[in-house]
Amino acid sequence: MTKNTIISIVVSMALIGGTLYLVSNKPVTSSKEVETLQNVEIIDGVQYVTITAKGGYYPRVTEIKGGLPTKLVVKTSGTYDCSASLVVRSVGFQKILQPTGEETIDLGILKSGEKVQGVCGMGMYSFQIKVT
Ligand SMILES: [Cu+2]
């Protein structure tokens, strides 16, 4: 009897915990989406595009403005997969990034209609920056 009571308490606590976990997890996911959409910042006339490298590149496609000095910031955080091996051909960039850190790559001043593509060393992950 006592054993059954304990089991039922444990089971109901697990259910409540699971539900709370699912509920609390939802807003986190949506705020992350907002964050990745706002990956372009203009500071003192310089346009910064931030891309996260870990198991691929995020966001995959970014739209930026032309006619501004532009810098690409690639952030790694415990990145031990091949997305740390980055190639940006249009600016002759090729490097194996630190597993955790930030790499700033000068993209120069881009014109409307231009595209910058970054790929991993194996060519299986990529991202694109489109100049509108
Ligand atoms: Cu790869």
Backbone and ligand atoms as CSV (ligand in chain L), in Angstrom:
chain,resi,resn,atom,element,x,y,z
A,1,MET,N,N,0.841,-1.214,0.000
A,1,MET,CA,C,0.000,0.000,0.000
A,1,MET,C,C,0.869,1.255,0.000
A,2,THR,N,N,1.790,1.334,0.962
A,2,THR,CA,C,2.688,2.485,1.067
A,2,THR,C,C,3.575,2.578,-0.184
A,3,LYS,N,N,4.018,1.405,-0.616
A,3,LYS,CA,C,4.885,1.353,-1.789
A,3,LYS,C,C,4.146,1.890,-3.023
A,4,ASN,N,N,2.868,1.473,-3.143
A,4,ASN,CA,C,2.053,1.929,-4.271
A,4,ASN,C,C,1.852,3.443,-4.234
A,5,THR,N,N,1.665,3.970,-3.018
A,5,THR,CA,C,1.470,5.411,-2.870
A,5,THR,C,C,2.714,6.163,-3.333
A,6,ILE,N,N,3.862,5.652,-2.900
A,6,ILE,CA,C,5.133,6.281,-3.285
A,6,ILE,C,C,5.305,6.248,-4.800
A,7,ILE,N,N,4.988,5.085,-5.388
A,7,ILE,CA,C,5.124,4.955,-6.848
A,7,ILE,C,C,4.217,5.938,-7.566
A,8,SER,N,N,2.962,6.050,-7.078
A,8,SER,CA,C,2.032,6.957,-7.757
A,8,SER,C,C,2.463,8.419,-7.602
A,9,ILE,N,N,3.066,8.741,-6.458
A,9,ILE,CA,C,3.569,10.114,-6.261
A,9,ILE,C,C,4.718,10.385,-7.239
A,10,VAL,N,N,5.614,9.425,-7.347
A,10,VAL,CA,C,6.765,9.577,-8.249
A,10,VAL,C,C,6.292,9.735,-9.688
A,11,VAL,N,N,5.309,8.895,-10.077
A,11,VAL,CA,C,4.803,8.949,-11.448
A,11,VAL,C,C,4.140,10.298,-11.723
A,12,SER,N,N,3.311,10.776,-10.780
A,12,SER,CA,C,2.625,12.047,-11.025
A,12,SER,C,C,3.603,13.221,-11.031
A,13,MET,N,N,4.641,13.125,-10.205
A,13,MET,CA,C,5.651,14.192,-10.202
A,13,MET,C,C,6.405,14.230,-11.529
A,14,ALA,N,N,6.675,13.051,-12.062
A,14,ALA,CA,C,7.371,12.959,-13.345
A,14,ALA,C,C,6.510,13.559,-14.452
A,15,LEU,N,N,5.193,13.285,-14.372
A,15,LEU,CA,C,4.260,13.819,-15.374
A,15,LEU,C,C,4.195,15.337,-15.297
A,16,ILE,N,N,4.076,15.848,-14.071
A,16,ILE,CA,C,4.011,17.303,-13.878
A,16,ILE,C,C,5.319,17.941,-14.360
A,17,GLY,N,N,6.416,17.328,-13.962
A,17,GLY,CA,C,7.733,17.833,-14.366
A,17,GLY,C,C,7.886,17.856,-15.877
A,18,GLY,N,N,7.444,16.801,-16.517
A,18,GLY,CA,C,7.519,16.702,-17.974
A,18,GLY,C,C,6.695,17.774,-18.653
A,19,THR,N,N,5.486,18.004,-18.103
A,19,THR,CA,C,4.594,19.021,-18.673
A,19,THR,C,C,5.213,20.402,-18.511
A,20,LEU,N,N,5.732,20.700,-17.320
A,20,LEU,CA,C,6.364,21.993,-17.062
A,20,LEU,C,C,7.550,22.195,-17.987
A,21,TYR,N,N,8.292,21.120,-18.226
A,21,TYR,CA,C,9.461,21.199,-19.096
A,21,TYR,C,C,9.033,21.582,-20.511
A,22,LEU,N,N,7.981,20.912,-21.011
A,22,LEU,CA,C,7.483,21.189,-22.361
A,22,LEU,C,C,6.963,22.615,-22.477
A,23,VAL,N,N,6.209,23.049,-21.462
A,23,VAL,CA,C,5.628,24.389,-21.466
A,23,VAL,C,C,6.739,25.439,-21.418
A,24,SER,N,N,7.700,25.243,-20.513
A,24,SER,CA,C,8.773,26.236,-20.348
A,24,SER,C,C,9.735,26.242,-21.525
A,25,ASN,N,N,9.756,25.164,-22.276
A,25,ASN,CA,C,10.662,25.057,-23.411
A,25,ASN,C,C,10.191,25.867,-24.616
A,26,LYS,N,N,8.868,26.045,-24.738
A,26,LYS,CA,C,8.307,26.719,-25.923
A,26,LYS,C,C,8.782,28.154,-26.126
A,27,PRO,N,N,8.675,29.017,-25.114
A,27,PRO,CA,C,9.109,30.407,-25.332
A,27,PRO,C,C,10.591,30.523,-25.694
A,28,VAL,N,N,11.404,29.614,-25.159
A,28,VAL,CA,C,12.845,29.619,-25.446
A,28,VAL,C,C,13.084,29.432,-26.944
A,29,THR,N,N,12.358,28.481,-27.544
A,29,THR,CA,C,12.507,28.192,-28.968
A,29,THR,C,C,12.134,29.411,-29.804
A,30,SER,N,N,10.997,30.069,-29.454
A,30,SER,CA,C,10.558,31.190,-30.278
A,30,SER,C,C,11.469,32.405,-30.121
A,31,SER,N,N,12.015,32.623,-28.921
A,31,SER,CA,C,12.924,33.772,-28.760
A,31,SER,C,C,14.230,33.535,-29.509
A,32,LYS,N,N,14.616,32.275,-29.631
A,32,LYS,CA,C,15.815,31.923,-30.389
A,32,LYS,C,C,15.623,32.262,-31.868
A,33,GLU,N,N,14.429,31.996,-32.375
A,33,GLU,CA,C,14.131,32.291,-33.775
A,33,GLU,C,C,14.232,33.790,-34.043
A,34,VAL,N,N,13.718,34.583,-33.111
A,34,VAL,CA,C,13.772,36.039,-33.229
A,34,VAL,C,C,15.229,36.485,-33.261
A,35,GLU,N,N,15.998,35.891,-32.368
A,35,GLU,CA,C,17.422,36.217,-32.265
A,35,GLU,C,C,18.169,35.956,-33.577
A,36,THR,N,N,17.888,34.817,-34.204
A,36,THR,CA,C,18.616,34.479,-35.423
A,36,THR,C,C,18.177,35.356,-36.599
A,37,LEU,N,N,16.960,35.896,-36.530
A,37,LEU,CA,C,16.508,36.762,-37.610
A,37,LEU,C,C,17.161,38.144,-37.495
A,38,GLN,N,N,17.552,38.508,-36.286
A,38,GLN,CA,C,18.173,39.817,-36.073
A,38,GLN,C,C,19.686,39.663,-35.973
A,39,ASN,N,N,20.277,39.112,-36.998
A,39,ASN,CA,C,21.715,38.872,-36.958
A,39,ASN,C,C,22.500,39.914,-37.740
A,40,VAL,N,N,21.823,40.995,-38.116
A,40,VAL,CA,C,22.509,42.082,-38.814
A,40,VAL,C,C,22.407,43.342,-37.971
A,41,GLU,N,N,23.551,43.942,-37.707
A,41,GLU,CA,C,23.606,45.133,-36.869
A,41,GLU,C,C,24.470,46.167,-37.557
A,42,ILE,N,N,24.061,47.417,-37.492
A,42,ILE,CA,C,24.921,48.475,-38.044
A,42,ILE,C,C,25.423,49.307,-36.874
A,43,ILE,N,N,26.733,49.279,-36.669
A,43,ILE,CA,C,27.362,50.023,-35.576
A,43,ILE,C,C,28.387,50.974,-36.181
A,44,ASP,N,N,28.196,52.279,-35.930
A,44,ASP,CA,C,29.098,53.325,-36.444
A,44,ASP,C,C,29.344,53.174,-37.944
A,45,GLY,N,N,28.278,52.911,-38.687
A,45,GLY,CA,C,28.374,52.825,-40.141
A,45,GLY,C,C,28.952,51.523,-40.677
A,46,VAL,N,N,29.234,50.579,-39.779
A,46,VAL,CA,C,29.746,49.282,-40.221
A,46,VAL,C,C,28.664,48.226,-39.987
A,47,GLN,N,N,28.406,47.473,-41.042
A,47,GLN,CA,C,27.375,46.444,-40.969
A,47,GLN,C,C,28.001,45.119,-40.521
A,48,TYR,N,N,27.481,44.570,-39.438
A,48,TYR,CA,C,27.985,43.303,-38.906
A,48,TYR,C,C,26.958,42.196,-39.123
A,49,VAL,N,N,27.397,41.111,-39.703
A,49,VAL,CA,C,26.529,39.954,-39.914
A,49,VAL,C,C,27.054,38.840,-39.010
A,50,THR,N,N,26.221,38.341,-38.138
A,50,THR,CA,C,26.668,37.295,-37.222
A,50,THR,C,C,26.101,35.944,-37.624
A,51,ILE,N,N,26.995,34.989,-37.771
A,51,ILE,CA,C,26.615,33.622,-38.135
A,51,ILE,C,C,27.146,32.688,-37.041
A,52,THR,N,N,26.313,31.768,-36.630
A,52,THR,CA,C,26.740,30.783,-35.633
A,52,THR,C,C,27.136,29.493,-36.347
A,53,ALA,N,N,28.313,28.997,-36.003
A,53,ALA,CA,C,28.805,27.755,-36.608
A,53,ALA,C,C,28.810,26.659,-35.560
A,54,LYS,N,N,27.940,25.709,-35.746
A,54,LYS,CA,C,27.913,24.515,-34.906
A,54,LYS,C,C,26.940,23.530,-35.540
A,55,GLY,N,N,27.439,22.445,-36.015
A,55,GLY,CA,C,26.596,21.474,-36.725
A,55,GLY,C,C,25.922,22.100,-37.935
A,56,GLY,N,N,26.613,23.042,-38.563
A,56,GLY,CA,C,26.064,23.795,-39.688
A,56,GLY,C,C,26.156,25.279,-39.377
A,57,TYR,N,N,25.557,26.089,-40.247
A,57,TYR,CA,C,25.618,27.545,-40.054
A,57,TYR,C,C,24.212,28.115,-39.930
A,58,TYR,N,N,24.063,29.011,-38.957
A,58,TYR,CA,C,22.754,29.615,-38.708
A,58,TYR,C,C,22.886,31.113,-38.555
A,59,PRO,N,N,21.984,31.886,-39.139
A,59,PRO,CA,C,20.971,31.432,-40.088
A,59,PRO,C,C,21.591,31.062,-41.443
A,60,ARG,N,N,20.857,30.276,-42.188
A,60,ARG,CA,C,21.363,29.783,-43.470
A,60,ARG,C,C,21.406,30.896,-44.520
A,61,VAL,N,N,20.413,31.782,-44.460
A,61,VAL,CA,C,20.351,32.884,-45.427
A,61,VAL,C,C,20.153,34.191,-44.664
A,62,THR,N,N,20.970,35.179,-44.991
A,62,THR,CA,C,20.859,36.490,-44.356
A,62,THR,C,C,20.799,37.542,-45.447
A,63,GLU,N,N,19.901,38.496,-45.294
A,63,GLU,CA,C,19.832,39.598,-46.255
A,63,GLU,C,C,20.447,40.832,-45.626
A,64,ILE,N,N,21.326,41.461,-46.373
A,64,ILE,CA,C,21.993,42.664,-45.857
A,64,ILE,C,C,21.863,43.806,-46.864
A,65,LYS,N,N,22.323,44.981,-46.455
A,65,LYS,CA,C,22.293,46.156,-47.327
A,65,LYS,C,C,23.608,46.284,-48.078
A,66,GLY,N,N,23.545,46.868,-49.251
A,66,GLY,CA,C,24.758,47.134,-49.998
A,66,GLY,C,C,25.292,48.526,-49.683
A,67,GLY,N,N,26.503,48.810,-50.146
A,67,GLY,CA,C,27.083,50.139,-50.024
A,67,GLY,C,C,27.633,50.505,-48.662
A,68,LEU,N,N,27.731,49.507,-47.779
A,68,LEU,CA,C,28.253,49.765,-46.430
A,68,LEU,C,C,29.443,48.840,-46.169
A,69,PRO,N,N,30.457,49.325,-45.456
A,69,PRO,CA,C,31.512,48.392,-45.063
A,69,PRO,C,C,30.903,47.266,-44.224
A,70,THR,N,N,31.187,46.040,-44.598
A,70,THR,CA,C,30.521,44.900,-43.958
A,70,THR,C,C,31.521,43.907,-43.383
A,71,LYS,N,N,31.224,43.483,-42.190
A,71,LYS,CA,C,32.059,42.469,-41.544
A,71,LYS,C,C,31.215,41.268,-41.149
A,72,LEU,N,N,31.789,40.119,-41.383
A,72,LEU,CA,C,31.123,38.873,-41.041
A,72,LEU,C,C,31.742,38.357,-39.740
A,73,VAL,N,N,30.881,38.101,-38.753
A,73,VAL,CA,C,31.365,37.581,-37.473
A,73,VAL,C,C,30.859,36.149,-37.346
A,74,VAL,N,N,31.781,35.209,-37.297
A,74,VAL,CA,C,31.383,33.810,-37.163
A,74,VAL,C,C,31.671,33.374,-35.729
A,75,LYS,N,N,30.607,32.963,-35.060
A,75,LYS,CA,C,30.738,32.561,-33.657
A,75,LYS,C,C,30.743,31.047,-33.534
A,76,THR,N,N,31.671,30.560,-32.751
A,76,THR,CA,C,31.710,29.131,-32.445
A,76,THR,C,C,31.532,28.958,-30.946
A,77,SER,N,N,30.929,27.872,-30.570
A,77,SER,CA,C,30.721,27.582,-29.150
A,77,SER,C,C,30.709,26.070,-28.978
A,78,GLY,N,N,31.828,25.527,-28.574
A,78,GLY,CA,C,31.961,24.072,-28.475
A,78,GLY,C,C,31.786,23.414,-29.834
A,79,THR,N,N,32.314,24.081,-30.865
A,79,THR,CA,C,32.150,23.587,-32.241
A,79,THR,C,C,33.316,22.666,-32.592
A,80,TYR,N,N,33.053,21.384,-32.561
A,80,TYR,CA,C,34.103,20.412,-32.886
A,80,TYR,C,C,33.795,19.677,-34.186
A,81,ASP,N,N,32.696,20.059,-34.838
A,81,ASP,CA,C,32.354,19.422,-36.108
A,81,ASP,C,C,32.989,20.228,-37.240
A,82,CYS,N,N,32.768,19.798,-38.461
A,82,CYS,CA,C,33.488,20.409,-39.572
A,82,CYS,C,C,32.987,21.807,-39.934
A,83,SER,N,N,31.922,22.290,-39.279
A,83,SER,CA,C,31.527,23.674,-39.563
A,83,SER,C,C,32.558,24.670,-39.026
A,84,ALA,N,N,33.499,24.187,-38.188
A,84,ALA,CA,C,34.596,25.045,-37.713
A,84,ALA,C,C,35.644,25.264,-38.803
A,85,SER,N,N,35.620,24.431,-39.814
A,85,SER,CA,C,36.552,24.610,-40.930
A,85,SER,C,C,35.821,25.415,-42.005
A,86,LEU,N,N,36.102,26.724,-42.002
A,86,LEU,CA,C,35.299,27.646,-42.816
A,86,LEU,C,C,36.035,28.174,-44.047
A,87,VAL,N,N,35.306,28.226,-45.136
A,87,VAL,CA,C,35.828,28.778,-46.383
A,87,VAL,C,C,34.851,29.838,-46.897
A,88,VAL,N,N,35.370,31.048,-47.117
A,88,VAL,CA,C,34.574,32.093,-47.779
A,88,VAL,C,C,35.381,32.497,-49.006
A,89,ARG,N,N,35.048,31.880,-50.125
A,89,ARG,CA,C,35.879,32.017,-51.332
A,89,ARG,C,C,35.985,33.437,-51.855
A,90,SER,N,N,34.879,34.184,-51.821
A,90,SER,CA,C,34.877,35.526,-52.426
A,90,SER,C,C,35.904,36.462,-51.797
A,91,VAL,N,N,36.303,36.197,-50.539
A,91,VAL,CA,C,37.326,37.048,-49.915
A,91,VAL,C,C,38.617,36.263,-49.632
A,92,GLY,N,N,38.707,35.059,-50.190
A,92,GLY,CA,C,39.905,34.239,-50.028
A,92,GLY,C,C,40.150,33.782,-48.604
A,93,PHE,N,N,39.080,33.607,-47.846
A,93,PHE,CA,C,39.224,33.198,-46.448
A,93,PHE,C,C,39.125,31.688,-46.320
A,94,GLN,N,N,40.083,31.113,-45.600
A,94,GLN,CA,C,40.040,29.685,-45.321
A,94,GLN,C,C,40.764,29.447,-44.003
A,95,LYS,N,N,40.049,28.922,-43.038
A,95,LYS,CA,C,40.653,28.777,-41.708
A,95,LYS,C,C,39.881,27.758,-40.879
A,96,ILE,N,N,40.595,27.118,-39.976
A,96,ILE,CA,C,39.932,26.266,-38.989
A,96,ILE,C,C,39.755,27.125,-37.742
A,97,LEU,N,N,38.515,27.394,-37.420
A,97,LEU,CA,C,38.198,28.307,-36.314
A,97,LEU,C,C,38.431,27.643,-34.961
A,98,GLN,N,N,38.659,28.476,-33.958
A,98,GLN,CA,C,38.765,28.000,-32.581
A,98,GLN,C,C,37.440,27.317,-32.222
A,99,PRO,N,N,37.456,26.253,-31.398
A,99,PRO,CA,C,36.189,25.587,-31.041
A,99,PRO,C,C,35.189,26.543,-30.370
A,100,THR,N,N,35.722,27.523,-29.620
A,100,THR,CA,C,34.846,28.516,-29.005
A,100,THR,C,C,35.490,29.879,-29.200
A,101,GLY,N,N,34.763,30.759,-29.829
A,101,GLY,CA,C,35.296,32.098,-30.053
A,101,GLY,C,C,34.566,32.824,-31.148
A,102,GLU,N,N,35.199,33.874,-31.646
A,102,GLU,CA,C,34.609,34.724,-32.673
A,102,GLU,C,C,35.661,35.028,-33.711
A,103,GLU,N,N,35.291,34.924,-34.960
A,103,GLU,CA,C,36.208,35.256,-36.047
A,103,GLU,C,C,35.551,36.366,-36.861
A,104,THR,N,N,36.265,37.459,-37.048
A,104,THR,CA,C,35.707,38.559,-37.827
A,104,THR,C,C,36.379,38.577,-39.196
A,105,ILE,N,N,35.563,38.545,-40.234
A,105,ILE,CA,C,36.054,38.500,-41.608
A,105,ILE,C,C,35.546,39.740,-42.338
A,106,ASP,N,N,36.469,40.489,-42.912
A,106,ASP,CA,C,36.110,41.704,-43.623
A,106,ASP,C,C,35.546,41.346,-45.000
A,107,LEU,N,N,34.332,41.762,-45.262
A,107,LEU,CA,C,33.724,41.460,-46.564
A,107,LEU,C,C,33.816,42.657,-47.510
A,108,GLY,N,N,34.318,43.771,-47.004
A,108,GLY,CA,C,34.426,44.977,-47.828
A,108,GLY,C,C,33.069,45.618,-48.041
A,109,ILE,N,N,32.960,46.422,-49.084
A,109,ILE,CA,C,31.685,47.077,-49.395
A,109,ILE,C,C,31.042,46.302,-50.539
A,110,LEU,N,N,29.888,45.745,-50.260
A,110,LEU,CA,C,29.219,44.909,-51.253
A,110,LEU,C,C,28.161,45.705,-52.009
A,111,LYS,N,N,27.907,45.261,-53.237
A,111,LYS,CA,C,26.900,45.921,-54.067
A,111,LYS,C,C,25.612,45.111,-54.071
A,112,SER,N,N,24.529,45.795,-54.276
A,112,SER,CA,C,23.223,45.158,-54.368
A,112,SER,C,C,23.251,44.060,-55.437
A,113,GLY,N,N,22.714,42.895,-55.113
A,113,GLY,CA,C,22.685,41.766,-56.034
A,113,GLY,C,C,23.830,40.784,-55.825
A,114,GLU,N,N,24.848,41.235,-55.084
A,114,GLU,CA,C,25.976,40.335,-54.801
A,114,GLU,C,C,25.583,39.291,-53.757
A,115,LYS,N,N,26.312,38.186,-53.771
A,115,LYS,CA,C,26.072,37.117,-52.799
A,115,LYS,C,C,27.398,36.670,-52.236
A,116,VAL,N,N,27.415,36.411,-50.946
A,116,VAL,CA,C,28.620,35.868,-50.321
A,116,VAL,C,C,28.229,34.508,-49.770
A,117,GLN,N,N,29.027,33.500,-50.079
A,117,GLN,CA,C,28.716,32.179,-49.580
A,117,GLN,C,C,29.843,31.651,-48.708
A,118,GLY,N,N,29.462,31.062,-47.608
A,118,GLY,CA,C,30.429,30.398,-46.740
A,118,GLY,C,C,30.128,28.913,-46.757
A,119,VAL,N,N,31.171,28.113,-46.803
A,119,VAL,CA,C,30.980,26.651,-46.786
A,119,VAL,C,C,31.959,26.021,-45.807
A,120,CYS,N,N,31.624,24.855,-45.331
A,120,CYS,CA,C,32.564,24.126,-44.493
A,120,CYS,C,C,33.591,23.468,-45.406
A,121,GLY,N,N,34.699,23.033,-44.813
A,121,GLY,CA,C,35.790,22.457,-45.596
A,121,GLY,C,C,35.375,21.300,-46.492
A,122,MET,N,N,34.344,20.563,-46.077
A,122,MET,CA,C,33.896,19.419,-46.865
A,122,MET,C,C,32.790,19.788,-47.838
A,123,GLY,N,N,32.320,20.996,-47.743
A,123,GLY,CA,C,31.254,21.464,-48.631
A,123,GLY,C,C,29.881,20.931,-48.296
A,124,MET,N,N,29.699,20.414,-47.082
A,124,MET,CA,C,28.369,19.873,-46.777
A,124,MET,C,C,27.471,20.862,-46.044
A,125,TYR,N,N,28.054,21.844,-45.361
A,125,TYR,CA,C,27.252,22.895,-44.726
A,125,TYR,C,C,27.562,24.209,-45.428
A,126,SER,N,N,26.562,25.057,-45.522
A,126,SER,CA,C,26.816,26.363,-46.133
A,126,SER,C,C,25.859,27.419,-45.596
A,127,PHE,N,N,26.219,28.651,-45.837
A,127,PHE,CA,C,25.308,29.766,-45.552
A,127,PHE,C,C,25.487,30.802,-46.648
A,128,GLN,N,N,24.488,31.651,-46.771
A,128,GLN,CA,C,24.518,32.629,-47.831
A,128,GLN,C,C,24.145,34.013,-47.292
A,129,ILE,N,N,24.856,35.017,-47.782
A,129,ILE,CA,C,24.540,36.396,-47.432
A,129,ILE,C,C,24.166,37.083,-48.738
A,130,LYS,N,N,22.918,37.558,-48.785
A,130,LYS,CA,C,22.438,38.195,-50.014
A,130,LYS,C,C,22.383,39.695,-49.799
A,131,VAL,N,N,22.910,40.424,-50.755
A,131,VAL,CA,C,22.879,41.880,-50.657
A,131,VAL,C,C,21.652,42.380,-51.421
A,132,THR,N,N,20.768,43.075,-50.707
A,132,THR,CA,C,19.507,43.511,-51.326
A,132,THR,C,C,19.661,44.925,-51.921
L,1,CU,CU,CU,31.544,19.733,-43.463
